[in-house]
Amino acid sequence: MTILPVANKIDLIVKVVDDLTGDIARRLVEIEDKAFGEGGLHNEWLMVPMIRYGRVFTAELEGQLVGSAQFMRAWIGHDTVYFYGVSMLPQYRGQGLGTAFLKDILSYLKKDGVRKVILSVSPQNKRAVHLYRERFGFRTVNSIAGEYGPGEDRLIMECIL
């Protein structure tokens, strides 16, 4: 793993997962399961190619893996990435760790030549929508009804870095 030079005031270590040695894919899936419940979108079949061909970041606190975030390059522009997802273990939420984590990641992406970040989020997830909009400057560019099936509406948000 590559450790990012981070500027957060919390003892959070942000890393880029750049190899598949050990059980990192399984550990990342476990975080997703604890954060969102089992049966979510993540499994090792998805996590392995995301590590190899996308960009996966981890958050560590006091030597423990506490969060992850996944990004993939978008076909709509070489300087655009799709923010696939972020998760923090439930016991570490509400402490500013997720905000510090994303701030460090967005700074890294900007230095890496990324100019636009796109994500989708449920309009019912008011906390996430507020966080993306108020803390990171994302703006809603589209609303898609039934994006993931009936009743699974999504807001499409983007941020210019």
N, CA and C atoms as a LAMMPS dump frame, in Angstrom:
ITEM: TIMESTEP
0
ITEM: NUMBER OF ATOMS
483
ITEM: BOX BOUNDS ff ff ff
-5.0000000000000000e+02 5.0000000000000000e+02
-5.0000000000000000e+02 5.0000000000000000e+02
-5.0000000000000000e+02 5.0000000000000000e+02
ITEM: ATOMS id mol type element x y z
1 1 1 N 0.836 -1.182 0
2 1 2 C 0 0 0
3 1 3 C 0.878 1.241 0
4 2 1 N 0.376 2.262 -0.643
5 2 2 C 1.049 3.545 -0.674
6 2 3 C 0.399 4.46 0.345
7 3 1 N 1.166 5.01 1.244
8 3 2 C 0.631 5.929 2.249
9 3 3 C 0.604 7.328 1.66
10 4 1 N -0.549 7.99 1.765
11 4 2 C -0.688 9.344 1.257
12 4 3 C -0.142 10.34 2.261
13 5 1 N 0.464 11.405 1.774
14 5 2 C 0.828 12.484 2.698
15 5 3 C -0.459 13.236 3.036
16 6 1 N -0.931 13.103 4.246
17 6 2 C -2.222 13.681 4.614
18 6 3 C -2.051 14.894 5.506
19 7 1 N -3.064 15.74 5.443
20 7 2 C -3.015 16.978 6.203
21 7 3 C -4.079 17.019 7.291
22 8 1 N -4.714 15.878 7.581
23 8 2 C -5.779 15.918 8.587
24 8 3 C -5.189 16.073 9.985
25 9 1 N -5.991 16.61 10.853
26 9 2 C -5.554 16.851 12.236
27 9 3 C -5.861 15.66 13.132
28 10 1 N -6.419 14.632 12.548
29 10 2 C -6.742 13.411 13.261
30 10 3 C -5.631 12.416 12.933
31 11 1 N -5.353 11.507 13.801
32 11 2 C -4.306 10.52 13.542
33 11 3 C -4.78 9.446 12.568
34 12 1 N -5.378 9.889 11.49
35 12 2 C -5.897 8.998 10.466
36 12 3 C -4.828 8.805 9.402
37 13 1 N -4.594 7.569 9.038
38 13 2 C -3.637 7.264 7.97
39 13 3 C -4.446 6.842 6.752
40 14 1 N -4.227 7.529 5.635
41 14 2 C -4.925 7.229 4.392
42 14 3 C -3.936 6.556 3.449
43 15 1 N -4.353 5.419 2.896
44 15 2 C -3.489 4.66 2.008
45 15 3 C -4.21 4.334 0.703
46 16 1 N -3.418 4.192 -0.356
47 16 2 C -3.91 3.655 -1.619
48 16 3 C -3.591 2.173 -1.621
49 17 1 N -4.584 1.351 -1.869
50 17 2 C -4.351 -0.087 -1.968
51 17 3 C -3.819 -0.346 -3.374
52 18 1 N -2.557 -0.769 -3.459
53 18 2 C -1.958 -0.972 -4.771
54 18 3 C -1.445 -2.392 -4.985
55 19 1 N -1.844 -3.29 -4.118
56 19 2 C -1.519 -4.697 -4.341
57 19 3 C -2.573 -5.553 -3.667
58 20 1 N -2.548 -6.823 -4
59 20 2 C -3.555 -7.746 -3.477
60 20 3 C -2.948 -8.802 -2.564
61 21 1 N -1.811 -8.501 -1.97
62 21 2 C -1.208 -9.474 -1.065
63 21 3 C -2.024 -9.55 0.218
64 22 1 N -1.949 -10.672 0.842
65 22 2 C -2.684 -10.851 2.09
66 22 3 C -4.175 -10.961 1.84
67 23 1 N -4.935 -10.56 2.808
68 23 2 C -6.388 -10.715 2.733
69 23 3 C -7.097 -9.361 2.633
70 24 1 N -6.468 -8.392 1.966
71 24 2 C -7.007 -7.036 1.938
72 24 3 C -8.404 -6.974 1.314
73 25 1 N -8.643 -7.693 0.224
74 25 2 C -9.968 -7.648 -0.409
75 25 3 C -11.032 -8.151 0.563
76 26 1 N -10.75 -9.248 1.246
77 26 2 C -11.713 -9.791 2.221
78 26 3 C -11.955 -8.803 3.351
79 27 1 N -10.898 -8.161 3.843
80 27 2 C -11.035 -7.194 4.936
81 27 3 C -11.864 -5.987 4.501
82 28 1 N -11.684 -5.541 3.263
83 28 2 C -12.465 -4.402 2.764
84 28 3 C -13.936 -4.775 2.63
85 29 1 N -14.214 -5.973 2.179
86 29 2 C -15.597 -6.445 2.082
87 29 3 C -16.22 -6.529 3.471
88 30 1 N -15.458 -6.958 4.46
89 30 2 C -15.973 -7.014 5.838
90 30 3 C -16.373 -5.621 6.328
91 31 1 N -15.579 -4.611 6.009
92 31 2 C -15.933 -3.24 6.394
93 31 3 C -17.243 -2.834 5.737
94 32 1 N -17.382 -3.134 4.455
95 32 2 C -18.616 -2.812 3.735
96 32 3 C -19.814 -3.497 4.383
97 33 1 N -19.656 -4.781 4.722
98 33 2 C -20.747 -5.521 5.346
99 33 3 C -21.138 -4.919 6.691
100 34 1 N -20.143 -4.528 7.489
101 34 2 C -20.435 -3.928 8.788
102 34 3 C -21.047 -2.543 8.636
103 35 1 N -20.646 -1.825 7.621
104 35 2 C -21.158 -0.47 7.411
105 35 3 C -22.559 -0.469 6.817
106 36 1 N -22.824 -1.393 5.887
107 36 2 C -24.089 -1.364 5.148
108 36 3 C -24.951 -2.598 5.326
109 37 1 N -24.448 -3.61 6.007
110 37 2 C -25.182 -4.859 6.146
111 37 3 C -24.776 -5.833 5.052
112 38 1 N -24.86 -7.105 5.359
113 38 2 C -24.485 -8.119 4.38
114 38 3 C -25.458 -8.092 3.209
115 39 1 N -24.975 -8.554 2.081
116 39 2 C -25.812 -8.564 0.89
117 39 3 C -25.742 -7.259 0.134
118 40 1 N -24.816 -6.405 0.517
119 40 2 C -24.65 -5.142 -0.194
120 40 3 C -24.006 -5.372 -1.549
121 41 1 N -23.563 -4.31 -2.143
122 41 2 C -23.02 -4.382 -3.487
123 41 3 C -21.59 -4.902 -3.538
124 42 1 N -20.908 -4.932 -2.421
125 42 2 C -19.493 -5.297 -2.435
126 42 3 C -19.294 -6.768 -2.106
127 43 1 N -18.382 -7.358 -2.844
128 43 2 C -17.901 -8.692 -2.546
129 43 3 C -16.496 -8.782 -3.123
130 44 1 N -15.823 -9.886 -2.871
131 44 2 C -14.44 -9.991 -3.342
132 44 3 C -14.347 -10.011 -4.861
133 45 1 N -15.393 -10.464 -5.547
134 45 2 C -15.392 -10.481 -7.011
135 45 3 C -15.383 -9.065 -7.557
136 46 1 N -15.961 -8.142 -6.844
137 46 2 C -15.958 -6.741 -7.263
138 46 3 C -14.737 -6.007 -6.715
139 47 1 N -14.363 -6.298 -5.49
140 47 2 C -13.278 -5.562 -4.846
141 47 3 C -11.931 -5.809 -5.533
142 48 1 N -11.664 -7.03 -5.961
143 48 2 C -10.376 -7.336 -6.592
144 48 3 C -10.162 -6.498 -7.862
145 49 1 N -11.107 -6.484 -8.827
146 49 2 C -10.869 -5.625 -9.996
147 49 3 C -10.865 -4.135 -9.65
148 50 1 N -11.609 -3.744 -8.628
149 50 2 C -11.596 -2.339 -8.223
150 50 3 C -10.2 -1.957 -7.738
151 51 1 N -9.542 -2.846 -6.985
152 51 2 C -8.178 -2.589 -6.52
153 51 3 C -7.216 -2.564 -7.707
154 52 1 N -7.358 -3.525 -8.609
155 52 2 C -6.433 -3.63 -9.742
156 52 3 C -6.587 -2.509 -10.761
157 53 1 N -7.841 -2.145 -11.064
158 53 2 C -8.078 -1.258 -12.197
159 53 3 C -8.726 0.073 -11.828
160 54 1 N -9.16 0.192 -10.607
161 54 2 C -9.693 1.456 -10.126
162 54 3 C -8.719 2.044 -9.124
163 55 1 N -9.253 2.706 -8.13
164 55 2 C -8.412 3.243 -7.059
165 55 3 C -9.186 3.032 -5.763
166 56 1 N -8.578 2.273 -4.856
167 56 2 C -9.188 1.988 -3.558
168 56 3 C -8.31 2.607 -2.485
169 57 1 N -8.956 3.318 -1.579
170 57 2 C -8.27 3.972 -0.464
171 57 3 C -8.733 3.328 0.831
172 58 1 N -7.835 3.272 1.804
173 58 2 C -8.214 2.804 3.131
174 58 3 C -7.934 3.895 4.156
175 59 1 N -8.692 3.836 5.238
176 59 2 C -8.483 4.713 6.388
177 59 3 C -8.102 3.826 7.558
178 60 1 N -6.999 4.172 8.208
179 60 2 C -6.549 3.418 9.375
180 60 3 C -6.425 4.359 10.562
181 61 1 N -6.808 3.853 11.7
182 61 2 C -6.705 4.601 12.942
183 61 3 C -6.117 3.671 13.981
184 62 1 N -5.006 4.086 14.578
185 62 2 C -4.329 3.278 15.595
186 62 3 C -4.094 1.855 15.116
187 63 1 N -3.668 1.705 13.855
188 63 2 C -3.337 0.407 13.298
189 63 3 C -4.501 -0.442 12.859
190 64 1 N -5.712 0.079 12.981
191 64 2 C -6.896 -0.691 12.597
192 64 3 C -7.525 -0.102 11.343
193 65 1 N -7.888 -0.959 10.404
194 65 2 C -8.599 -0.559 9.199
195 65 3 C -10.017 -0.165 9.597
196 66 1 N -10.403 1.093 9.377
197 66 2 C -11.708 1.574 9.821
198 66 3 C -12.602 2.058 8.683
199 67 1 N -12.051 2.202 7.472
200 67 2 C -12.87 2.677 6.372
201 67 3 C -12.228 2.434 5.027
202 68 1 N -13.037 2.571 3.986
203 68 2 C -12.527 2.457 2.628
204 68 3 C -13.364 3.303 1.683
205 69 1 N -12.768 3.617 0.544
206 69 2 C -13.463 4.357 -0.509
207 69 3 C -12.943 3.852 -1.847
208 70 1 N -13.836 3.814 -2.83
209 70 2 C -13.483 3.286 -4.131
210 70 3 C -13.844 4.288 -5.234
211 71 1 N -12.94 4.388 -6.203
212 71 2 C -13.129 5.285 -7.339
213 71 3 C -12.748 4.542 -8.61
214 72 1 N -13.366 4.926 -9.714
215 72 2 C -12.973 4.395 -11.013
216 72 3 C -12.954 5.527 -12.029
217 73 1 N -12.056 5.422 -12.989
218 73 2 C -11.998 6.423 -14.062
219 73 3 C -13.275 6.339 -14.874
220 74 1 N -13.751 7.465 -15.309
221 74 2 C -14.956 7.522 -16.124
222 74 3 C -14.579 7.58 -17.602
223 75 1 N -15.355 6.962 -18.437
224 75 2 C -15.115 6.981 -19.872
225 75 3 C -15.457 8.332 -20.485
226 76 1 N -16.148 9.198 -19.754
227 76 2 C -16.587 10.475 -20.319
228 76 3 C -15.508 11.548 -20.3
229 77 1 N -14.378 11.25 -19.745
230 77 2 C -13.28 12.203 -19.726
231 77 3 C -12.099 11.652 -18.95
232 78 1 N -10.914 11.838 -19.472
233 78 2 C -9.728 11.283 -18.81
234 78 3 C -9.447 11.938 -17.463
235 79 1 N -10.047 13.091 -17.217
236 79 2 C -9.82 13.785 -15.948
237 79 3 C -11.015 13.665 -15.001
238 80 1 N -11.878 12.672 -15.257
239 80 2 C -13.097 12.482 -14.468
240 80 3 C -13.077 11.106 -13.813
241 81 1 N -13.486 11.054 -12.539
242 81 2 C -13.621 9.773 -11.841
243 81 3 C -15.026 9.646 -11.279
244 82 1 N -15.454 8.406 -11.151
245 82 2 C -16.722 8.089 -10.507
246 82 3 C -16.41 7.614 -9.1
247 83 1 N -17.029 8.253 -8.14
248 83 2 C -16.869 7.93 -6.724
249 83 3 C -17.855 6.816 -6.428
250 84 1 N -17.355 5.594 -6.406
251 84 2 C -18.208 4.423 -6.275
252 84 3 C -18.811 4.294 -4.886
253 85 1 N -18.006 4.499 -3.859
254 85 2 C -18.547 4.354 -2.519
255 85 3 C -17.531 4.629 -1.437
256 86 1 N -18.059 4.871 -0.248
257 86 2 C -17.231 5.096 0.932
258 86 3 C -17.929 4.439 2.109
259 87 1 N -17.143 3.908 3.016
260 87 2 C -17.728 3.328 4.223
261 87 3 C -16.775 3.51 5.388
262 88 1 N -17.367 3.688 6.547
263 88 2 C -16.625 3.731 7.808
264 88 3 C -17.311 2.743 8.744
265 89 1 N -16.524 2.056 9.532
266 89 2 C -17.119 1.17 10.528
267 89 3 C -18.046 1.994 11.416
268 90 1 N -19.194 1.441 11.788
269 90 2 C -20.189 2.205 12.551
270 90 3 C -19.649 2.889 13.805
271 91 1 N -18.753 2.242 14.532
272 91 2 C -18.256 2.825 15.782
273 91 3 C -17.337 4.026 15.553
274 92 1 N -16.943 4.3 14.308
275 92 2 C -16.07 5.432 14.016
276 92 3 C -16.797 6.574 13.317
277 93 1 N -18.093 6.446 13.16
278 93 2 C -18.878 7.503 12.518
279 93 3 C -19.139 8.639 13.5
280 94 1 N -19.393 9.814 12.958
281 94 2 C -19.747 10.963 13.783
282 94 3 C -18.577 11.607 14.498
283 95 1 N -17.359 11.252 14.111
284 95 2 C -16.17 11.793 14.771
285 95 3 C -15.325 12.653 13.834
286 96 1 N -15.827 12.887 12.624
287 96 2 C -15.082 13.671 11.645
288 96 3 C -14.087 12.867 10.837
289 97 1 N -14.016 11.564 11.078
290 97 2 C -13.061 10.723 10.368
291 97 3 C -13.401 10.607 8.88
292 98 1 N -14.669 10.399 8.569
293 98 2 C -15.084 10.272 7.172
294 98 3 C -14.816 11.548 6.395
295 99 1 N -15.074 12.686 7.018
296 99 2 C -14.815 13.973 6.369
297 99 3 C -13.322 14.157 6.116
298 100 1 N -12.5 13.855 7.115
299 100 2 C -11.048 13.963 6.944
300 100 3 C -10.559 12.994 5.873
301 101 1 N -11.111 11.791 5.862
302 101 2 C -10.754 10.768 4.891
303 101 3 C -11.033 11.266 3.466
304 102 1 N -12.256 11.741 3.239
305 102 2 C -12.616 12.21 1.9
306 102 3 C -11.836 13.459 1.494
307 103 1 N -11.593 14.329 2.428
308 103 2 C -10.81 15.531 2.125
309 103 3 C -9.417 15.152 1.628
310 104 1 N -8.776 14.208 2.311
311 104 2 C -7.447 13.761 1.906
312 104 3 C -7.481 13.074 0.545
313 105 1 N -8.505 12.266 0.31
314 105 2 C -8.624 11.57 -0.974
315 105 3 C -8.825 12.574 -2.112
316 106 1 N -9.721 13.534 -1.93
317 106 2 C -9.974 14.517 -2.991
318 106 3 C -8.723 15.336 -3.285
319 107 1 N -7.952 15.65 -2.273
320 107 2 C -6.692 16.359 -2.467
321 107 3 C -5.724 15.503 -3.294
322 108 1 N -5.637 14.226 -2.968
323 108 2 C -4.785 13.297 -3.715
324 108 3 C -5.228 13.217 -5.174
325 109 1 N -6.544 13.071 -5.393
326 109 2 C -7.064 12.951 -6.756
327 109 3 C -6.754 14.203 -7.575
328 110 1 N -6.898 15.352 -6.956
329 110 2 C -6.607 16.601 -7.668
330 110 3 C -5.136 16.641 -8.089
331 111 1 N -4.25 16.265 -7.185
332 111 2 C -2.817 16.238 -7.51
333 111 3 C -2.509 15.209 -8.589
334 112 1 N -3.363 14.19 -8.705
335 112 2 C -3.191 13.136 -9.699
336 112 3 C -3.818 13.505 -11.051
337 113 1 N -4.308 14.738 -11.175
338 113 2 C -4.845 15.204 -12.447
339 113 3 C -6.344 15.09 -12.61
340 114 1 N -7.034 14.637 -11.579
341 114 2 C -8.488 14.544 -11.651
342 114 3 C -9.071 15.95 -11.499
343 115 1 N -10.008 16.273 -12.345
344 115 2 C -10.649 17.596 -12.289
345 115 3 C -12.11 17.518 -11.896
346 116 1 N -12.758 16.351 -12.155
347 116 2 C -14.178 16.231 -11.836
348 116 3 C -14.441 14.879 -11.176
349 117 1 N -15.237 14.912 -10.106
350 117 2 C -15.663 13.701 -9.405
351 117 3 C -17.177 13.628 -9.505
352 118 1 N -17.682 12.484 -9.94
353 118 2 C -19.122 12.251 -10.066
354 118 3 C -19.513 11.147 -9.094
355 119 1 N -20.694 11.258 -8.481
356 119 2 C -21.212 10.21 -7.606
357 119 3 C -22.712 10.129 -7.749
358 120 1 N -23.264 9.039 -7.261
359 120 2 C -24.716 8.94 -7.149
360 120 3 C -25.043 8.616 -5.699
361 121 1 N -26.162 9.148 -5.24
362 121 2 C -26.559 8.971 -3.846
363 121 3 C -28.078 8.955 -3.774
364 122 1 N -28.604 8.203 -2.843
365 122 2 C -30.046 8.184 -2.644
366 122 3 C -30.514 9.545 -2.134
367 123 1 N -31.582 10.093 -2.721
368 123 2 C -32.091 11.376 -2.209
369 123 3 C -32.581 11.271 -0.761
370 124 1 N -32.888 10.052 -0.3
371 124 2 C -33.312 9.855 1.09
372 124 3 C -32.14 9.905 2.061
373 125 1 N -30.935 9.783 1.556
374 125 2 C -29.754 9.822 2.408
375 125 3 C -29.352 11.285 2.612
376 126 1 N -30.184 11.993 3.364
377 126 2 C -30.013 13.44 3.569
378 126 3 C -28.656 13.786 4.177
379 127 1 N -28.19 12.946 5.07
380 127 2 C -26.896 13.203 5.722
381 127 3 C -25.762 13.205 4.695
382 128 1 N -25.75 12.203 3.795
383 128 2 C -24.707 12.127 2.773
384 128 3 C -24.835 13.272 1.776
385 129 1 N -26.061 13.558 1.345
386 129 2 C -26.27 14.65 0.386
387 129 3 C -25.76 15.956 0.985
388 130 1 N -26.099 16.208 2.236
389 130 2 C -25.647 17.431 2.918
390 130 3 C -24.122 17.469 3.005
391 131 1 N -23.524 16.362 3.402
392 131 2 C -22.069 16.285 3.522
393 131 3 C -21.402 16.581 2.182
394 132 1 N -21.841 15.905 1.136
395 132 2 C -21.23 16.114 -0.179
396 132 3 C -21.397 17.558 -0.64
397 133 1 N -22.572 18.103 -0.423
398 133 2 C -22.855 19.465 -0.896
399 133 3 C -22.138 20.521 -0.049
400 134 1 N -22.306 20.459 1.254
401 134 2 C -21.821 21.526 2.128
402 134 3 C -20.324 21.437 2.438
403 135 1 N -19.812 20.244 2.611
404 135 2 C -18.401 20.101 2.988
405 135 3 C -17.453 20.024 1.795
406 136 1 N -17.984 19.491 0.657
407 136 2 C -17.089 19.228 -0.464
408 136 3 C -17.467 19.947 -1.757
409 137 1 N -18.568 20.656 -1.761
410 137 2 C -18.935 21.45 -2.925
411 137 3 C -19.553 20.69 -4.081
412 138 1 N -20.051 19.486 -3.825
413 138 2 C -20.76 18.773 -4.887
414 138 3 C -22.07 19.482 -5.183
415 139 1 N -22.501 19.431 -6.422
416 139 2 C -23.804 19.975 -6.797
417 139 3 C -24.586 18.908 -7.539
418 140 1 N -25.885 18.93 -7.372
419 140 2 C -26.75 17.969 -8.043
420 140 3 C -26.893 18.363 -9.504
421 141 1 N -26.599 17.422 -10.403
422 141 2 C -26.698 17.694 -11.832
423 141 3 C -27.81 16.901 -12.498
424 142 1 N -28.352 15.905 -11.788
425 142 2 C -29.428 15.1 -12.357
426 142 3 C -30.104 14.32 -11.241
427 143 1 N -31.327 13.926 -11.499
428 143 2 C -32.077 13.062 -10.603
429 143 3 C -32.679 11.965 -11.475
430 144 1 N -32.404 10.713 -11.115
431 144 2 C -32.837 9.597 -11.944
432 144 3 C -33.746 8.691 -11.12
433 145 1 N -35 8.58 -11.554
434 145 2 C -35.957 7.7 -10.888
435 145 3 C -35.665 6.256 -11.276
436 146 1 N -35.683 5.372 -10.302
437 146 2 C -35.515 3.949 -10.554
438 146 3 C -34.155 3.553 -11.106
439 147 1 N -33.119 4.294 -10.787
440 147 2 C -31.78 4.005 -11.307
441 147 3 C -31.337 2.57 -11.01
442 148 1 N -31.656 2.07 -9.824
443 148 2 C -31.279 0.707 -9.447
444 148 3 C -32.499 -0.186 -9.256
445 149 1 N -33.576 0.148 -9.936
446 149 2 C -34.814 -0.612 -9.834
447 149 3 C -35.922 0.244 -9.235
448 150 1 N -37.127 -0.295 -9.181
449 150 2 C -38.263 0.474 -8.66
450 150 3 C -38.008 0.996 -7.245
451 151 1 N -38.233 2.286 -7.069
452 151 2 C -38.052 2.915 -5.758
453 151 3 C -36.613 3.22 -5.403
454 152 1 N -35.68 2.908 -6.266
455 152 2 C -34.251 3.146 -6.005
456 152 3 C -33.769 4.353 -6.811
457 153 1 N -34.281 5.517 -6.424
458 153 2 C -33.929 6.764 -7.103
459 153 3 C -32.542 7.226 -6.681
460 154 1 N -31.893 7.993 -7.545
461 154 2 C -30.556 8.49 -7.25
462 154 3 C -30.413 9.933 -7.698
463 155 1 N -29.659 10.68 -6.911
464 155 2 C -29.191 11.989 -7.332
465 155 3 C -27.804 11.79 -7.926
466 156 1 N -27.529 12.44 -9.031
467 156 2 C -26.205 12.44 -9.606
468 156 3 C -25.575 13.775 -9.212
469 157 1 N -24.447 13.703 -8.543
470 157 2 C -23.78 14.905 -8.058
471 157 3 C -22.364 14.949 -8.634
472 158 1 N -21.858 16.155 -8.81
473 158 2 C -20.484 16.286 -9.286
474 158 3 C -19.786 17.421 -8.552
475 159 1 N -18.482 17.297 -8.521
476 159 2 C -17.628 18.292 -7.881
477 159 3 C -16.455 18.582 -8.805
478 160 1 N -16.206 19.853 -9.04
479 160 2 C -15.03 20.256 -9.799
480 160 3 C -13.93 20.522 -8.786
481 161 1 N -12.814 19.82 -8.941
482 161 2 C -11.694 19.964 -7.996
483 161 3 C -10.823 21.152 -8.355
